[in-house]
Amino acid sequence: KRLLDPAVRDHLELDSPSKPELTIQCFPYESVYTELQAVCAALAPKDKMWICDKASCALTQVIPK
């Protein structure tokens, strides 16, 4: 629901053309783990994934070192 708020969309630049490597992706809570696995599987060796240091241990372990 909050993503429908124009102020939130503007702050996250969800409707602005941006560089593909600097995008924000929003998913329903139930699918975050699966989506993160898919994104990480598609990463090139030098690609980076940034995640909040307050993220769950399960999510941080999905990201390759």
DRENNURO-477654 format. One line per field, with one value per atom (N, C-alpha, C, O, CB): residue number from 1; x, y, z; atom name. Coordinates in Angstrom, 3 decimals, always signed. Glycine has a CB too. Example, Ala and Ser with C-alpha at 12.3 -4.5 7.8 and 13.67 -1.06 7.14 Angstrom:
<recs>
palum	(1  1  1  1  1  2  2  2  2  2)
u	(+13.190  +12.300  +13.200  +14.236  +11.308  +12.850  +13.670  +12.900  +13.409  +14.084)
v	(-5.690  -4.500  -3.300  -3.319  -4.473  -2.250  -1.060  +0.030  +1.138  -0.598)
w	(+7.800  +7.800  +7.800  +8.465  +9.046  +7.080  +7.140  +7.870  +8.039  +5.725)
vexkol	(N  CA  C  O  CB  N  CA  C  O  CB)
</recs>
This chain:
<recs>
palum	(1  1  1  1  1  2  2  2  2  2  3  3  3  3  3  4  4  4  4  4  5  5  5  5  5  6  6  6  6  6  7  7  7  7  7  8  8  8  8  8  9  9  9  9  9  10  10  10  10  10  11  11  11  11  11  12  12  12  12  12  13  13  13  13  13  14  14  14  14  14  15  15  15  15  15  16  16  16  16  16  17  17  17  17  17  18  18  18  18  18  19  19  19  19  19  20  20  20  20  20  21  21  21  21  21  22  22  22  22  22  23  23  23  23  23  24  24  24  24  24  25  25  25  25  25  26  26  26  26  26  27  27  27  27  27  28  28  28  28  28  29  29  29  29  29  30  30  30  30  30  31  31  31  31  31  32  32  32  32  32  33  33  33  33  33  34  34  34  34  34  35  35  35  35  35  36  36  36  36  36  37  37  37  37  37  38  38  38  38  38  39  39  39  39  39  40  40  40  40  40  41  41  41  41  41  42  42  42  42  42  43  43  43  43  43  44  44  44  44  44  45  45  45  45  45  46  46  46  46  46  47  47  47  47  47  48  48  48  48  48  49  49  49  49  49  50  50  50  50  50  51  51  51  51  51  52  52  52  52  52  53  53  53  53  53  54  54  54  54  54  55  55  55  55  55  56  56  56  56  56  57  57  57  57  57  58  58  58  58  58  59  59  59  59  59  60  60  60  60  60  61  61  61  61  61  62  62  62  62  62  63  63  63  63  63  64  64  64  64  64  65  65  65  65  65)
u	(+0.810  +0.000  +0.856  +0.533  -0.923  +1.950  +2.779  +3.416  +3.722  +3.860  +3.622  +4.237  +3.304  +3.735  +4.664  +2.042  +1.101  +1.192  +0.713  -0.319  +1.794  +1.939  +2.936  +4.081  +2.412  +2.517  +3.417  +4.715  +5.762  +2.699  +4.662  +5.875  +6.881  +8.085  +5.524  +6.397  +7.271  +7.846  +9.044  +6.497  +7.011  +7.472  +8.529  +9.515  +6.285  +8.318  +9.273  +10.591  +11.659  +8.697  +10.528  +11.739  +12.567  +13.793  +11.372  +11.904  +12.602  +12.904  +13.541  +11.781  +12.444  +12.631  +12.107  +12.740  +14.106  +10.953  +10.384  +9.843  +9.745  +9.284  +9.492  +8.929  +9.911  +9.547  +7.681  +11.136  +12.146  +13.041  +13.395  +12.985  +13.403  +14.389  +15.702  +16.175  +14.580  +16.270  +17.521  +18.485  +18.140  +17.267  +19.675  +20.672  +20.233  +19.844  +22.100  +20.285  +19.833  +20.564  +19.996  +20.008  +21.800  +22.559  +22.206  +22.698  +24.046  +21.368  +20.986  +19.476  +18.884  +21.490  +18.864  +17.413  +16.985  +17.703  +16.828  +15.807  +15.174  +14.068  +13.236  +14.625  +14.058  +13.014  +12.197  +12.749  +13.617  +10.886  +9.982  +9.170  +8.599  +9.046  +9.123  +8.400  +7.532  +7.803  +9.377  +6.492  +5.712  +6.620  +7.525  +4.464  +6.378  +7.218  +7.413  +8.518  +6.609  +6.337  +6.390  +7.354  +7.819  +5.002  +7.660  +8.482  +9.895  +10.665  +7.807  +10.250  +11.565  +12.700  +13.641  +11.707  +12.639  +13.716  +13.921  +15.050  +13.406  +12.841  +12.920  +13.416  +14.243  +11.550  +12.924  +13.357  +14.833  +15.561  +12.512  +15.280  +16.689  +17.575  +18.649  +16.919  +17.145  +17.895  +18.027  +19.106  +17.206  +16.947  +16.967  +17.884  +18.646  +15.546  +17.815  +18.672  +20.138  +20.975  +18.306  +20.452  +21.840  +22.363  +23.543  +21.954  +21.504  +21.920  +22.302  +23.100  +20.803  +21.742  +22.018  +23.183  +23.542  +20.778  +23.773  +24.871  +26.130  +26.460  +25.163  +26.818  +28.136  +29.135  +28.841  +28.535  +30.300  +31.266  +31.619  +31.859  +32.523  +31.653  +32.038  +30.843  +31.025  +32.912  +29.626  +28.430  +28.326  +28.848  +27.154  +27.648  +27.482  +26.010  +25.161  +28.142  +25.730  +24.383  +24.493  +25.293  +23.784  +23.704  +23.698  +22.449  +21.357  +23.767  +22.610  +21.478  +21.710  +22.850  +21.304  +20.656  +20.722  +21.398  +21.186  +19.301  +22.203  +22.865  +21.882  +22.257  +23.955  +20.645  +19.616  +18.749  +17.774  +18.739  +19.102  +18.359  +18.546  +19.506  +18.824  +17.630  +17.704  +18.928  +19.454  +16.422  +19.358  +20.498  +20.224  +21.120  +20.809  +19.000  +18.640  +18.841  +19.350  +17.181  +18.449  +18.619  +20.084  +20.520  +17.847  +20.851  +22.256  +23.042  +24.031  +22.883  +22.622  +23.330  +23.052  +23.798  +22.951  +21.993  +21.683  +22.684  +22.970  +20.243  +23.213  +24.090  +25.490  +26.079  +24.131  +26.031  +27.383  +28.420  +28.250  +27.713  +29.465  +30.531  +31.398  +32.347  +31.392)
v	(-1.195  +0.000  +1.263  +2.242  -0.004  +1.232  +2.441  +2.774  +3.938  +2.274  +1.778  +2.050  +2.807  +3.296  +0.757  +2.912  +3.694  +5.178  +6.012  +3.195  +5.515  +6.910  +7.608  +7.169  +6.999  +8.688  +9.390  +9.870  +9.879  +10.577  +10.264  +10.726  +9.585  +9.793  +11.317  +8.391  +7.220  +6.845  +6.588  +6.017  +6.812  +6.459  +7.451  +7.062  +6.423  +8.734  +9.760  +9.580  +9.655  +11.165  +9.344  +9.172  +7.975  +8.055  +8.995  +6.878  +5.677  +5.706  +4.794  +4.452  +6.756  +6.918  +5.713  +5.251  +7.136  +5.207  +4.015  +4.290  +3.371  +3.453  +5.526  +5.858  +6.608  +7.053  +6.681  +6.748  +7.475  +6.498  +5.441  +8.374  +6.856  +6.001  +6.103  +7.200  +6.413  +4.979  +4.987  +3.979  +3.212  +4.674  +4.001  +3.032  +1.655  +1.517  +3.400  +0.638  -0.700  -1.235  -2.009  -1.668  -0.838  -1.363  -0.665  -1.053  -1.223  +0.347  +1.083  +1.074  +2.110  +2.519  -0.062  -0.120  -0.648  -1.401  -0.989  -0.231  -0.739  -1.668  -1.305  +0.421  -2.857  -3.818  -4.092  -4.342  -5.135  -4.043  -4.276  -5.530  -5.695  -3.055  -6.414  -7.676  -7.901  -7.353  -8.856  -8.707  -9.088  -9.855  -10.575  -9.955  -9.700  -10.316  -11.808  -12.327  -10.093  -12.500  -13.961  -14.405  -15.545  -14.498  -13.527  -13.953  -13.373  -13.621  -13.568  -12.619  -11.967  -12.983  -12.792  -11.115  -14.047  -15.039  -15.658  -15.742  -16.140  -16.086  -16.711  -15.720  -16.069  -17.266  -14.503  -13.481  -13.157  -12.994  -12.200  -13.064  -12.782  -13.913  -13.655  -12.570  -15.147  -16.284  -16.159  -16.383  -17.617  -15.806  -15.683  -14.547  -14.698  -15.451  -13.423  -12.287  -12.655  -12.363  -11.042  -13.288  -13.664  -14.710  -14.694  -14.196  -15.605  -16.626  -15.997  -16.562  -17.656  -14.842  -14.178  -13.191  -12.580  -13.454  -13.027  -12.074  -12.557  -13.742  -11.836  -11.624  -11.913  -11.896  -11.328  -10.867  -12.505  -12.585  -11.238  -11.181  -13.224  -10.165  -8.866  -7.999  -6.879  -8.116  -8.489  -7.731  -7.660  -8.516  -8.372  -6.633  -6.457  -6.463  -6.005  -5.151  -6.982  -6.973  -6.264  -6.655  -8.440  -5.236  -4.498  -4.871  -4.934  -2.966  -5.115  -5.463  -4.821  -4.680  -7.025  -4.449  -3.788  -4.705  -5.917  -3.393  -4.120  -4.920  -5.431  -6.217  -4.099  -4.994  -5.470  -6.564  -7.012  -4.304  -6.991  -8.062  -9.370  -9.535  -8.220  -10.280  -11.565  -12.359  -12.162  -12.388  -13.240  -14.105  -14.942  -15.143  -15.020  -15.427  -16.246  -15.469  -16.019  -16.723  -14.198  -13.398  -13.109  -13.182  -12.089  -12.782  -12.465  -13.685  -13.536  -11.904  -14.886  -16.097  -16.472  -17.255  -17.250  -15.926  -16.199  -15.495  -15.970  -15.749  -14.373  -13.543  -14.142  -14.373  -12.080  -14.397  -14.960  -13.964  -12.751  -15.361  -14.486  -13.631  -13.095  -12.356  -14.401)
w	(+0.000  +0.000  +0.000  -0.673  +1.193  +0.761  +0.837  -0.497  -0.757  +1.890  -1.351  -2.650  -3.575  -4.620  -3.307  -3.213  -4.004  -3.672  -4.441  -3.777  -2.553  -2.129  -3.062  -3.173  -0.634  -3.732  -4.661  -4.004  -4.652  -5.265  -2.739  -2.057  -1.898  -2.055  -0.678  -1.590  -1.449  -2.811  -2.928  -0.834  -3.828  -5.174  -5.654  -6.280  -6.162  -5.358  -5.759  -5.010  -5.616  -5.503  -3.701  -2.899  -3.382  -3.449  -1.422  -3.714  -4.177  -5.673  -6.201  -3.856  -6.351  -7.793  -8.560  -9.509  -8.115  -8.150  -8.782  -10.176  -10.989  -7.920  -10.465  -11.770  -12.661  -13.749  -11.594  -12.214  -12.975  -13.720  -13.197  -12.049  -14.942  -15.615  -14.850  -14.554  -17.123  -14.542  -13.781  -14.378  -15.277  -12.287  -13.865  -14.298  -13.808  -12.648  -13.760  -14.662  -14.251  -13.028  -12.258  -15.390  -12.844  -11.708  -10.392  -9.333  -11.975  -10.456  -9.253  -9.048  -8.745  -9.330  -9.206  -9.081  -7.717  -7.059  -10.180  -7.326  -6.113  -6.559  -7.392  -5.198  -6.010  -6.341  -5.089  -4.018  -6.914  -5.230  -4.101  -4.371  -5.449  -3.865  -3.377  -3.511  -2.285  -1.217  -3.706  -2.438  -1.258  -0.287  -0.712  -1.664  +0.987  +2.017  +1.779  +1.941  +3.391  +1.394  +1.240  +0.140  +0.155  +0.938  -0.806  -1.937  -1.918  -2.846  -3.218  -0.899  -0.874  -0.940  -1.711  +0.385  -0.161  -0.133  -1.519  -2.002  +0.901  -2.148  -3.474  -4.520  -5.362  -3.887  -4.474  -5.437  -5.250  -6.230  -5.287  -4.004  -3.736  -4.249  -4.792  -2.234  -4.085  -4.628  -6.142  -6.691  -4.259  -6.815  -8.278  -8.720  -9.675  -8.819  -8.035  -8.384  -8.178  -9.032  -7.538  -7.065  -6.775  -7.758  -8.110  -5.347  -8.197  -9.161  -10.497  -11.245  -9.367  -10.795  -12.071  -11.985  -12.991  -12.550  -10.813  -10.659  -11.366  -11.341  -9.181  -11.989  -12.550  -11.387  -10.336  -13.678  -11.561  -10.456  -9.813  -8.607  -10.951  -10.590  -10.018  -9.647  -9.170  -10.993  -9.856  -9.473  -7.958  -7.243  -10.070  -7.485  -6.043  -5.683  -6.448  -5.569  -4.519  -3.953  -2.614  -1.764  -3.797  -2.427  -1.170  -0.404  -0.970  -1.408  +0.874  +1.723  +3.090  +3.534  +1.843  +3.729  +5.037  +6.061  +6.055  +5.521  +6.929  +7.964  +9.016  +9.887  +8.640  +8.940  +9.859  +9.228  +9.832  +10.307  +8.021  +7.349  +8.109  +8.862  +5.872  +7.905  +8.611  +8.164  +7.068  +8.371  +9.022  +8.724  +7.477  +6.657  +9.922  +7.330  +6.167  +4.872  +3.896  +6.272  +4.852  +3.637  +3.363  +2.214  +3.750  +4.390  +4.156  +3.685  +2.969  +5.423  +4.072  +3.654  +2.204  +1.617  +4.551  +1.617  +0.208  -0.701  -1.801  -0.133  -0.247  -1.076  -1.096  -0.040  -0.553  -2.297  -2.378  -1.859  -1.975  -3.828  -1.304  -0.751  -1.857  -1.595  +0.261)
vexkol	(N  CA  C  O  CB  N  CA  C  O  CB  N  CA  C  O  CB  N  CA  C  O  CB  N  CA  C  O  CB  N  CA  C  O  CB  N  CA  C  O  CB  N  CA  C  O  CB  N  CA  C  O  CB  N  CA  C  O  CB  N  CA  C  O  CB  N  CA  C  O  CB  N  CA  C  O  CB  N  CA  C  O  CB  N  CA  C  O  CB  N  CA  C  O  CB  N  CA  C  O  CB  N  CA  C  O  CB  N  CA  C  O  CB  N  CA  C  O  CB  N  CA  C  O  CB  N  CA  C  O  CB  N  CA  C  O  CB  N  CA  C  O  CB  N  CA  C  O  CB  N  CA  C  O  CB  N  CA  C  O  CB  N  CA  C  O  CB  N  CA  C  O  CB  N  CA  C  O  CB  N  CA  C  O  CB  N  CA  C  O  CB  N  CA  C  O  CB  N  CA  C  O  CB  N  CA  C  O  CB  N  CA  C  O  CB  N  CA  C  O  CB  N  CA  C  O  CB  N  CA  C  O  CB  N  CA  C  O  CB  N  CA  C  O  CB  N  CA  C  O  CB  N  CA  C  O  CB  N  CA  C  O  CB  N  CA  C  O  CB  N  CA  C  O  CB  N  CA  C  O  CB  N  CA  C  O  CB  N  CA  C  O  CB  N  CA  C  O  CB  N  CA  C  O  CB  N  CA  C  O  CB  N  CA  C  O  CB  N  CA  C  O  CB  N  CA  C  O  CB  N  CA  C  O  CB  N  CA  C  O  CB  N  CA  C  O  CB  N  CA  C  O  CB  N  CA  C  O  CB  N  CA  C  O  CB  N  CA  C  O  CB  N  CA  C  O  CB  N  CA  C  O  CB  N  CA  C  O  CB)
</recs>
